[in-house]
């Protein structure tokens, strides 16, 4: 199994209700991919970090293998979510992929 974890920081112009709406869109979009992409075993998005955190959103996903993760990256459903709900609103992205 392969884990794919991403941390995002929202752009500075998003705060309060606007940030909450952006986070909700990211969560709905990414979690909605479950069952659509071969090899995607689980996907969860966390949007309520503690004050001690230095990121705004976390993706925690699991794939059957590295090939499944590669397929997810280019899958049209994922590309649509990434280009409409994530990238326009995020300032930074940190990713770690690893085998379990």
Steps between C-alpha positions, in 0.01 A plus 500: 500500500614857425408805707471842335492790748480865401499817710377827353514858616221721363581827327509793743190663354282218632393529862185458705194395300689508169764260634231273642329487159828421323580224748152352463540498122837326521363241742186430297691483173779271612292270720254473212767319299460186711362222283586684176871424466645148469727411790389788725424320825422790733507879492438746781545876521550679832413871514503592868863516614594589855644848560848346527486393132665683213275365223130534425398175327629143506433219254554145630448239229587135443562315175539135414848562358725760341347439155156587643639826641648582159161435338326724754732787419387514136143372539256756350282510814802581717637754252160676500493529880864609517459772238166638620488447877861479621766679295321835457469541878826359639832677544716200587494122481712242679471134406629172637437164336615182673445127510331339796 
